[in-house]
Amino acid sequence: MTATQVLVTIIVLVVIAALGYGIWFVTRRRALQNRFGPEYDRAVAEGDSRLAAERELRERERRHAELELKELSPESRARYTSKWEEIQARFLDDPAGAVRDADALVTELVAERGYPTGDYEQHLAHLSVEHARTIGHYRDAHEISQLSDRGEATTEQLRQAVVHYRTLFSELLGTDVTPTASDRADDAEPAARAAEHDAEHVTGFDDPEARHDAALHRADDEVDDEPAADVANDVPAQRNGGDVPHDTRSRS
């Protein structure tokens, strides 16, 4: 083999090695992007460089692999679901308290799954490996919770915090804790019966046929026009004294 042939062979091998390294490098980057999603973009934006951010994300993966995570028993899932329903019901009367309880319940669930819960940033880092798509909700909820502790959060912000907590909570629990349409219908049925009874009492009619007289039951139509609770997020808005209707008719 001549010197020229040796040189060409070396060049070809270097090119092949460079191509192989490039493919390996791009594959690793895409794997990180697919696993961390928006958390990858956040790490790059906050890091000194893309390479530094990728090293930090791989370090998260390494530390996460050392954890001994466990699945919840059906009994534990049922217990957590019941506690969450109590928190959502409490929001109407005590929004700030509901947010505090939601934060505490999510922390309790995280611990039972086997995640460390000491330092908040490390806490987020561990969760981001398997829950990168929902960790942003946890950050937003935590920020609002801190505002609430300082007395600076509005009721709407507190409602959003509960929704954010619920997103991560459902993923960790492995069960969607959002009420279904049938659940909402079941809850609405007793209220509808109560409204019907009140209309009968106000108008003084117990005759079933008389209930269909629209002129005598305008109150029913007015009730139907009242704004409903926030069904989209299933966390009710607060009521105030102005929401209560008053009977202004003269009494004999």
C-alpha positions in Angstrom: 0.0 0.0 0.0 1.4 3.3 -1.1 1.6 6.4 1.2 -1.2 8.0 -0.8 -3.5 5.0 -0.2 -2.6 5.0 3.5 -3.5 8.7 3.8 -6.8 8.2 2.0 -7.7 5.3 4.3 -6.9 7.4 7.3 -9.1 10.3 6.0 -12.0 8.0 5.3 -11.8 6.5 8.8 -11.7 9.9 10.4 -14.7 11.0 8.4 -16.6 7.8 9.3 -15.7 8.3 13.0 -16.8 11.9 12.8 -20.1 10.9 11.2 -20.7 8.2 13.8 -20.0 10.7 16.6 -22.3 13.2 15.1 -25.1 10.7 14.8 -24.6 9.5 18.4 -24.5 13.1 19.7 -27.7 14.1 17.8 -29.4 10.9 19.0 -28.6 11.6 22.6 -29.8 15.2 22.3 -33.1 14.1 20.7 -33.6 11.5 23.5 -33.2 14.3 26.1 -35.6 16.6 24.2 -38.2 13.8 23.9 -37.9 12.8 27.5 -37.9 16.3 29.1 -40.0 18.2 26.6 -40.6 21.8 27.8 -38.2 21.1 30.7 -35.4 20.7 28.2 -36.1 24.2 26.8 -36.3 25.6 30.3 -32.9 24.1 31.3 -31.3 25.5 28.1 -32.7 28.9 28.7 -31.6 29.1 32.3 -28.2 27.3 31.8 -24.9 28.7 30.8 -25.0 26.8 27.5 -26.9 24.0 25.8 -24.2 21.5 26.6 -24.2 22.5 30.3 -28.0 22.1 30.4 -27.8 18.7 28.8 -25.2 17.6 31.3 -27.5 18.7 34.1 -30.4 16.8 32.7 -28.4 13.7 32.3 -27.3 14.1 36.0 -31.0 14.2 36.9 -31.5 11.0 35.0 -28.6 9.4 36.9 -29.9 10.5 40.4 -33.5 9.4 39.4 -32.2 5.9 38.5 -31.0 5.6 42.1 -34.5 6.1 43.6 -36.7 3.2 44.7 -40.1 4.3 43.5 -43.2 2.3 44.2 -46.7 2.0 42.9 -49.7 2.9 45.2 -52.1 0.2 46.4 -55.8 0.6 45.4 -56.5 1.5 49.0 -54.0 4.3 48.9 -55.4 5.6 45.6 -58.9 5.6 47.1 -57.7 7.5 50.2 -55.9 10.1 48.2 -58.9 10.6 45.8 -61.2 11.1 48.8 -58.8 13.7 50.3 -58.7 15.5 47.0 -62.5 15.7 46.8 -62.6 17.2 50.2 -60.0 19.9 49.2 -62.1 20.9 46.1 -65.2 21.1 48.2 -63.5 23.3 50.7 -62.3 25.8 48.1 -65.7 27.5 48.1 -65.4 28.6 51.7 -61.7 28.8 52.2 -59.6 29.1 48.9 -56.3 29.9 50.7 -56.8 26.9 53.0 -57.6 24.6 50.1 -54.4 25.6 48.3 -52.4 24.9 51.5 -54.0 21.5 51.8 -53.5 20.8 48.1 -49.8 21.5 48.4 -49.5 19.3 51.5 -51.4 16.5 49.9 -49.2 16.5 46.8 -46.1 16.5 49.0 -47.5 13.6 50.9 -48.2 11.7 47.7 -44.7 12.4 46.3 -43.1 11.1 49.5 -45.2 7.9 49.4 -44.2 7.2 45.8 -40.6 7.3 47.0 -39.4 10.7 45.9 -37.3 12.8 48.3 -39.1 15.9 49.4 -36.5 18.0 51.2 -35.0 20.8 49.0 -37.7 22.2 46.6 -35.3 22.5 43.6 -34.0 18.9 44.1 -37.6 17.9 44.5 -38.5 19.4 41.1 -35.4 17.9 39.5 -36.4 14.3 40.6 -40.0 14.7 39.5 -39.0 16.2 36.1 -37.4 13.0 34.9 -40.7 11.1 34.7 -43.2 14.0 34.9 -41.6 16.7 32.7 -44.9 17.4 30.9 -46.7 18.4 34.1 -43.9 19.8 36.3 -44.6 23.3 35.0 -48.0 23.1 36.6 -46.3 22.3 39.9 -44.1 25.3 39.6 -47.0 27.6 38.8 -49.0 26.2 41.8 -46.0 26.6 44.1 -45.5 30.3 43.1 -49.2 31.0 43.7 -49.0 29.2 47.1 -46.2 31.5 48.1 -48.2 34.5 47.1 -51.1 33.2 49.1 -48.8 32.8 52.2 -48.1 36.5 51.8 -51.7 37.4 51.4 -51.2 38.6 47.8 -53.0 36.0 45.8 -56.4 36.7 44.2 -59.3 34.1 44.4 -58.8 33.4 40.6 -55.1 32.7 41.2 -56.0 30.4 44.0 -58.4 28.5 41.9 -55.8 28.2 39.2 -53.3 26.9 41.8 -55.7 24.1 42.7 -56.1 23.2 39.0 -52.3 23.1 38.6 -51.9 20.9 41.7 -54.6 18.6 40.4 -52.7 18.0 37.1 -49.6 16.7 38.8 -51.6 15.0 41.5 -53.6 13.0 38.9 -50.4 11.9 37.1 -48.7 10.8 40.3 -51.8 9.0 41.5 -52.3 7.3 38.2 -56.0 8.2 38.3 -57.8 11.3 36.9 -59.4 13.1 39.9 -61.4 15.5 37.6 -65.1 14.9 38.2 -66.8 13.2 35.2 -69.8 14.6 33.5 -72.0 11.9 35.1 -70.6 12.9 38.5 -71.6 16.5 37.9 -75.0 15.4 36.8 -75.5 13.4 39.9 -74.5 16.4 42.0 -76.8 18.7 40.1 -79.9 16.4 40.5 -80.5 17.0 44.2 -80.0 20.8 43.6 -82.6 20.7 40.8 -85.1 18.9 43.0 -84.5 21.4 45.8 -85.1 24.3 43.4 -88.3 22.7 42.2 -89.5 22.3 45.8 -88.7 26.0 46.6 -90.6 27.1 43.5 -93.6 25.1 44.7 -93.4 26.6 48.1 -93.1 30.2 46.9 -96.0 30.0 44.4 -98.2 27.9 46.7 -98.9 25.2 44.1 -98.6 21.5 44.7 -100.6 20.5 41.7 -98.3 18.8 39.2 -100.2 20.3 36.3 -99.9 23.8 37.7 -96.1 23.5 37.7 -96.1 23.8 33.9 -97.8 27.3 34.0 -94.9 29.5 32.8 -96.6 32.7 34.0 -96.7 31.3 37.6 -93.1 30.0 37.5 -91.0 32.9 36.2 -88.7 32.3 39.2 -87.7 28.9 37.6 -86.6 30.7 34.4 -84.7 33.2 36.4 -82.9 30.5 38.3 -81.9 28.9 35.0 -80.3 32.2 33.8 -78.0 32.4 36.8 -74.3 31.7 36.0 -73.1 28.2 36.8 -70.0 27.2 38.7 -66.8 26.9 36.7 -67.4 23.5 35.1 -64.4 23.7 32.8 -62.0 23.3 35.7 -64.5 21.9 38.2 -63.3 24.2 40.9 -66.1 26.5 42.0 -65.7 30.3 42.2 -66.5 31.9 45.5 -69.9 33.2 46.3 -70.7 36.5 48.1 -73.7 38.0 49.7 -74.8 39.6 46.5 -75.4 36.2 44.9 -78.4 35.4 47.2 -81.8 36.4 45.7 -84.2 38.3 47.9 -88.0 38.1 47.7 -89.1 41.8 47.3 -92.8 41.1 46.9 -95.1 42.8 49.3 -96.6 40.6 52.0 -100.3 40.8 53.0 
